[in-house]
């Protein structure tokens, strides 16, 4: 049985081992594969593992042996599931591996905005505190999180973890979720527009679907408090980036911290690149070393389960 890994560099730069996967059989590893080369690289393989490479109907048509698609990710919008069903192929993702990491990064962004530690450190490095007349140099406004309202959109594992951390800071948490019946911790469930108008911080933790693409558009932004902060550590396509840039540049909302963009890597003309009060990190919320070690182990477990005839974490219908 032959397996091809198409984009190993998305999960390791030789700092995390792929041995758990390669030990399961013949494995060809590519560090990076352009989408136009995906079918050629898969060739006669039985299984493919990838992160963001597009596994289209054309790829399935060109690779008749392909019966398994494993993802180095929770999201699977890069795979044509209908085509996989037609081919009788199994598509498996990895849910839950990055919960702690993404929640941690969410609060790293929030704390950076509320405490301004990096900005203060930069001013100290530039000499602003040297021989200053007072013992404390506090010219950059900061604010407490206690008492602020955090609106969590999407209340899966990551959303719940973010809410848990917010509680430790003394914040009030509200949520908007497509499954309010599953919220059992007492967190108030609000309508989408009510949450936007209520929250001091709005944090996105939902998957990207056809129904919620660009859910944060000009209208949504117009409902938010002028003092509000928007956080996105989920998927870039949840936001109309031009509308967000316009809202930031006009002062409609106070700031945004973004870890995922509609087009990745960032394009030179991305409207958020030069937007006011916008912090962009390069899709790294999920990437601590422990998280990537866990991810590779879970990908290996899913491949082994499929080889043994009992696939797990199946996301398409006919693979179940």
C-alpha positions, 0 to 999 in steps of 0.5 A: 500500500502506497501513501503520498504526503503532498505538503509536509512543510505545512506541519514540519520543518524537520522539527517534528518527525513524520515517522509515525506515518512513514512507518505504516508502509511505502511513503513518498514525501513532498515538502510542497506540491503546487495544485497543478502537480497534485495528480502527478505526485499522487500517481498510483498511490492508494492514499494521500495525506495533505493539508491545503492541496486541492483534491478535486474531481479531476484529481480523483479521475486521474488517480484511480487507485486513490481510496483514502484522503487524510488531512493534516487539518480539521477543515476539509473544504479543499477536498471534493467530497462528492467526487470522493463519494463517487469514487468510494474514497474515504476522507478523514480529518483530525478534529480537536488537536489544536483546541488549546493552541488556538484558544491560547493564541486567541488570548495572546492577540486579545492581551496584546491589544489590551495590555500593549506589552509589545508596544511598550517594550518597543518604546523602552527599546527606543529609549522612551523610559531612559531618564524619564521624569516619572517612575512609570511611563504609561502614555499608551492606553491599556484596559482591563478584561474583567467586566468586558463582554466576549462574544464567541461565534461558534461554540465547539471545543475551541469556542468553549475553551476560549470561554473558559479562559475568559471566565478566568479573567472575569469576563462575561461570555455570550455565544452565537451557535448553530447548535444552542441546544448543545450549550450546557454550561450556562453561557447565554446564546444570543442571535447573531446581531444581538451578539455583535451589538452586545460584545466588547470583543467578538471572536470567531470559532466556527467552520467556514461553510457556504452559509456563513461565508463573509458573515462579518460584512459591512452590515455586521460591522455596522452593528458592533460597538465603535470600541469593539475588537474583532478576533479571527483565529478560524477561517479567513473566508468568514470575513469580508476583508475589504469591508473590515478594512473600511471599518477599521480605517474609518474608525467604525470599530476599534481594532481587529486581530486576524490569524487567517485570511481569505487567500493564503499566503497573504496577497500583496493587495490584501486590504488588511495589510495596511488597515489601521489598528489591524494585527495580522499573524500568518495562520500560526494559532494552531502551530505550537510544536506540541500541537503539531506532534499531536496532529501527526500522531492523530493523522497516523492513527487515522491512516492505520484505522483505515488500513485496518478496515475501521476508518475514524474521523470520516467526513464524507458520506460514502466513506462512513 
